[in-house]
Amino acid sequence: MLDKNKEPFLLFDEWFNLAQLKELNDPNAMNLATISEDNKPHSRMVLLKGHSDKGFIFYTNTNSNKGLQISFNDNVALCFHWKSLQRQIRIEGTVNKVEDSTADDYFNSRGYISRIGAWSSKQSSLLESRTDLEKSIEEFKKKFPDKNNVPRPAHWTGFLVSPNKIEFWQDMPHRIHDRLVFEKQENHTWISQKLYP
Ligand SMILES: Cc1cc2nc3c(=O)[nH]c(=O)nc-3n(C[C@H](O)[C@H](O)[C@H](O)COP(=O)(O)O)c2cc1C
């Protein structure tokens, strides 16, 4: 059973480490839910690219739908589901851009075509034909031919989700599952409680 006395970030680490061993693909894939200016929810998958007791980092295009939604409303939710473990982690919090140096370091660790792709893709805009994207990739390859020197586009960065709530869900026999929720208090300590499944 889930231990109420565990520290939430340590429990996250334990589960995430296990998922990295057991999950077939993308153990770091998580659903990101945002709210648009007209108050509608939107969700899609992104990859967790860093985490600590400060929060959970993903990278994206700031001009994408999610990027614009975050700029209107910084409340977001994340959800991991690891089928191999029959476990779910839900996170709610607020989002902020990471430091430029953090985004630069991660951007520079990506492959050349991925870095070129960040320049070439007007993420979430209408694409008339795949050829337009391919042309754009070729243009940016010409503009940045040095594989060791592709600058990070201003419209591409990381976001840190600072959690105020983290819920762990473990599948149990007969669907009598185990749920443990941690909520951050004003004094920055966490309280933990069990929930009915
Ligand atoms: C497993 C998986 C991981 C993904 N990771 C990312 C990511 O880290 N960053 C990103 O911008 N899009 C990622 N995507 C694509 C997004 O789900 C989405 O299609 C894209 O970001 C555009 O979303 P938007 O129009 O809501 O902004 C991923 C998709 C999948 C299926």
PDBQT file of the ligand as one rigid body, heavy atoms in Angstrom, charges set to zero:
ROOT
HETATM    1  C1  LIG A 201       4.733  10.707 -26.683  1.00  0.00    +0.000 C 
HETATM    2  C2  LIG A 201       4.675  12.134 -27.192  1.00  0.00    +0.000 A 
HETATM    3  C3  LIG A 201       5.581  13.053 -26.718  1.00  0.00    +0.000 A 
HETATM    4  C4  LIG A 201       5.532  14.387 -27.150  1.00  0.00    +0.000 A 
HETATM    5  N1  LIG A 201       6.409  15.281 -26.634  1.00  0.00    +0.000 NA
HETATM    6  C5  LIG A 201       6.322  16.583 -26.975  1.00  0.00    +0.000 A 
HETATM    7  C6  LIG A 201       7.149  17.560 -26.329  1.00  0.00    +0.000 A 
HETATM    8  O1  LIG A 201       7.961  17.255 -25.436  1.00  0.00    +0.000 OA
HETATM    9  N2  LIG A 201       7.011  18.857 -26.719  1.00  0.00    +0.000 N 
HETATM   10  C7  LIG A 201       6.115  19.237 -27.676  1.00  0.00    +0.000 A 
HETATM   11  O2  LIG A 201       6.055  20.421 -27.996  1.00  0.00    +0.000 OA
HETATM   12  N3  LIG A 201       5.300  18.340 -28.277  1.00  0.00    +0.000 NA
HETATM   13  C8  LIG A 201       5.381  17.032 -27.946  1.00  0.00    +0.000 A 
HETATM   14  N4  LIG A 201       4.542  16.108 -28.528  1.00  0.00    +0.000 N 
HETATM   15  C9  LIG A 201       3.546  16.583 -29.518  1.00  0.00    +0.000 C 
HETATM   16  C10 LIG A 201       2.339  17.167 -28.751  1.00  0.00    +0.000 C 
HETATM   17  O3  LIG A 201       1.537  16.127 -28.212  1.00  0.00    +0.000 OA
HETATM   18  C11 LIG A 201       1.481  18.094 -29.624  1.00  0.00    +0.000 C 
HETATM   19  O4  LIG A 201       1.062  17.418 -30.782  1.00  0.00    +0.000 OA
HETATM   20  C12 LIG A 201       2.227  19.347 -30.049  1.00  0.00    +0.000 C 
HETATM   21  O5  LIG A 201       3.072  19.828 -29.025  1.00  0.00    +0.000 OA
HETATM   22  C13 LIG A 201       1.238  20.456 -30.418  1.00  0.00    +0.000 C 
HETATM   23  O6  LIG A 201       0.382  20.696 -29.337  1.00  0.00    +0.000 OA
HETATM   24  P1  LIG A 201      -0.471  22.056 -29.213  1.00  0.00    +0.000 P 
HETATM   25  O7  LIG A 201      -1.025  22.357 -30.587  1.00  0.00    +0.000 OA
HETATM   26  O8  LIG A 201      -1.534  21.771 -28.215  1.00  0.00    +0.000 OA
HETATM   27  O9  LIG A 201       0.475  23.139 -28.752  1.00  0.00    +0.000 OA
HETATM   28  C14 LIG A 201       4.570  14.781 -28.111  1.00  0.00    +0.000 A 
HETATM   29  C15 LIG A 201       3.660  13.830 -28.593  1.00  0.00    +0.000 A 
HETATM   30  C16 LIG A 201       3.709  12.535 -28.132  1.00  0.00    +0.000 A 
HETATM   31  C17 LIG A 201       2.700  11.532 -28.641  1.00  0.00    +0.000 C 
ENDROOT
TORSDOF 0
